[in-house]
């Protein structure tokens, strides 16, 4: 009996010892686990492949494009831009407990382990969406223990550092859907030609089934497999209560309009601008191609998403998709030099050539304002200076050469002034002006405005025979809009590296006054007549609801409208790549594109008149004599002049006192009234 009682305490002590030891191990494991979790929380996740790609951002900070060495199709979007049906379909088939677990589905892992043991092979997996994301972002798909450990670590880090919605958003932007499409937006556009937010139930179930086997379940290569997988997804949605069996049956029976391979809709934003910036940063800002592809740079640009959308919409509406006629549009803010919008062609997928930068097209009569600006600045001519519009043989180069231009349709207007010549785009008046002020002086003005293309010093320069790019034309007209103050065009504001450090920042331009402000304003006033009755831009005057100045230009192969408001200077060109003769119908496409773009881009901006600088005087002119009007002159018109160039002689045709009506602030009143009239009546 004694031995029995002495053994019990020993057993009890041994049990307590084991319990303490077990408790200690558990505590140590908890502490180690806590330390590990703390370390993982503090430790930065490695750069994902998409994080290594540099990003192009618009003026609102949204991503326009990514630069990738792999050239993969990648369209990052926000979770609220994805159809809720697609989200439910994916969760139902891939990870039903996504919002309830901490990155690992322990129950699913246990069930998968039993199934795999039963079959003595890896028959079933239990990866959560977070695990799949970690694998796709940071790891290869090799089946090793080291990869599994890293996957677990990265999964835990993702769950600690991001919300469930953020993880889900990253998943949908990263997952592979086959045929080069990474992310749901690229996949939706590729397979169905629509953004992910517009996917219906049948389309959502089809796409949700693809990631399990992007090749095996591809609608392009294995449509039968894809349809079977779609039915499985619909069945899981019924099981989770997301849809009814009737809805599942209807979706399964729906005939899907899958886009043919190779004809997928592209959702690239401002692709020509993207290429322009890429060339700019690699050729001028010291960024290498490798840094662009792998440096994780953020390139902040001046592109206005609203203006860019307006430009693309105007081009799409204004061009014939069946024709090989090409186009370009570039728009610059005169006040800052910011490039706001750029369209370099009708279809980027068909042609990546950026016509907005092409220095091979003749601007035609759209070049004339640069010549008239030279004439006004010289103070040898005013808006009232007249020449006779008639067939003329011009002699130049000390009478050794001749030049005989003609007007469009052989239409000659007789004695006309500069305003009438600008409105009607009279060629005879233009060449007379060129010979009067000198081609070399006109070229000097063009250089001041930022035009760098070669310009030939001949009389025909007045008619825009020297090729100039649309980009240069928009930049030059921006200077005129800004009252002669030139601010060089800028497209890149700053560049940051992967750590967020600024490695480039555009200098803040002070601007340079390259042209007399008064001359620039007088020219603007004259160019407003282009959009009035009798002007070459009159056919789009009903579209324009704000003060605008501009000039059309037409050659045998090109058509232009270059113009501006106080906020935007825009050049629009249309023509054929191979120099094919342009028809009258096609030549008339430039003006509507300009008008529709300008109005849409500025739809949220109240109309604004052009600022009248000092050095401008306003006087009433008798339209018949071109002299100062008296009170008895029946047809008076308020005109503006550079101070000192206004007429001093009064009209004597109608008698009356040699006295001007009150012209104080009349120029501004005239502008407001004429524009207000147009807004009301058009």
Secondary structure, 3 states (H helix, E strand, C coil): CHHHHHHHHHHHHHHHHHHHHHHHHHHHHHHHHHHHHHHHHHCCCCCCHHHHCEEEECCCCCEEEEECCCCCEECCCCHHHCCHHHHHHHHHHHCCCCCCCCCCCHHHHHHHHHHHHHHCCCCCCCCCHHHHHHHHHHCCCCCCHHHHHHHHHHHHHHHHHCCHHHHHHHHHHHCECCCCEECHHHHHHHHHCCCHHHCCHHHHHHHHHHCCCCCCCCCCCCHHHHHHHHHHHHHHHHHCCCCCHHHHHHHHHCCCCCCCCCCCCCCCCCHHHHHHHHHHHHHCCCCCHHHHHHCCCEEEECCCHHHHHHHHHHHHHHCCCCCCCEEEEEEECCCCCEEEEEECCCCCCCCCCCHHHCCCCECHHHHHHHHHHHHHHHCCCCCCCEEEECCCCEEECCCCEEECCCCHHHCCCEEEEHHHHHHHCCHHHHHHHHHHHCHHHHHHHHHHCCCCCCCCCCHHHHHCCCECCHHHHHHHHHHHHCCCEECCCECEEEEECCCCCEEEECCCCCCEECCCHHHHHHHHHHHHHHHCCCCCCHHHCCCCCCCCEEEEEECCCEEEEEEECCCCEEEEEEECCCCCCCCHHHHCHHHHHHHHHHHHHCCCCCCCCCCCCCCEEEEEEECCCCCECCCCCCCEEEEEEECCCCCCCECCCCCCCCCCCCCCCHHHHHHHHHHHHHHHHC
